[in-house]
Each structure stands twice: as structure tokens, then as C-alpha cells.
């Protein structure tokens, strides 16, 4: 969804303040996405190095390394969720400002915003709904890999399946991992999406 501010005739009160708030939102949004992409890229390199060199270590070291990277991956995921939360807040502010520039009234803007940008919760977990969701699933799968490596090296079997296909337990572990991380992400994203516009610090200056 486009976050580009629309152009309107001058004369609205606090116009310079609104434009400055928009610029701050836009700058913070770009910076947040940049940090997220850098973090994901760095962790992807780390996971790649681990899987390329894991066979050169003893089994004890394999368990230690995979466990350490798995824990690091968990922190990376939580950080990505944090960045995703702020991405939503900055986008909401930009959308809000676009409406405010049309009506020039904070209370009316809140009502119009709630009508126009009411988001269904399913869009938060649908990988085809937005790039943010797709990236979250990508980093979740990447973070799962060292967890599965630790499970294999430590010979842990959460679910015993009498099957000739080794990928089935892996797929079940991945499914559980995705559900748990989606639940955590859903909690924080719902708070960000339902946050009262009056309480977003970037919009304090618009209140009468």
C-alpha cells in the first residue's frame, strides 16, 4: 500500500508541522526497514557458514554451535517482530496524515481512518498479503534451521513417527515453530494495529 503523502492547497493550520511529521515518519520507516534487512542478511550469512562447516566439528561442538545459533536466531526473530511493529505504526501515521490533510480535523480524521484502513487479522499471517509478512516467514524458516540442527545433533525427538520419510518430523517441527512465532508476532502486531492514534508520539502535535 502506498505511503506517499498527497498534495493539497496551502492554508491548513500546522501545515509545516504536518509535513515535518510526515518526513519523520517516512525517514523512520526507511531506517527501520533498512535495519531489519541488514539483520536478516547478517543472520543468513551466519547460518550459511554454520551449515557449510558443521561437519568439521565434533558432535559435542555441533550441539553447542547449533544451540548458540538457534538462540541467536530467536533473538533475531524477536527483533524482526519489533521492527515490524514499528513499520506498522509509521505506515499508520502516514496514512493518518493523508486523511488529516483533507479534513483538517483530528477527530474526524480518526473516524475516517478507522473506516478506510480497518485491517483484517488474516492479513497479518497471510504471506501474500504484504512484503512484511513474507519477510517474516522467510526469517522464521531461516531461524528454524539451527533449531532443527540442534534437535538432530542432540538426538531429540519431540514426535516419534514410524515412517521411512525423514522430512515429515522436520515439517512438523517447522509447523510448530511457525505457529509459536506467529502467535508471538500476532500479539505485538495487534497491539500496534489497535493502538489509539492519540497515543502515538509522532502525532501529539496535531491535537487541539
Buried (B, 14 or more C-beta within 10 A) or exposed (E): EEBEBEEEEEEBEBBEEBEEBBEEBBEBBEEBBEBBEEBBEEBBEBBEEBBEEBEEBEEEEBBBBBBEBBEBBBEBBBBBBBBBBBBBBBBBBBBBBBBBBBEBBBEEBBEBBEEEBEBEEEEBBEEEBBEBBEBBBBBBEBBBBBBBBBBBBEEEEEEEEEEEEEEEBBEEBBEEBBEEBBEEBBEBBBEBBEBEBEEBEBBEEBEE
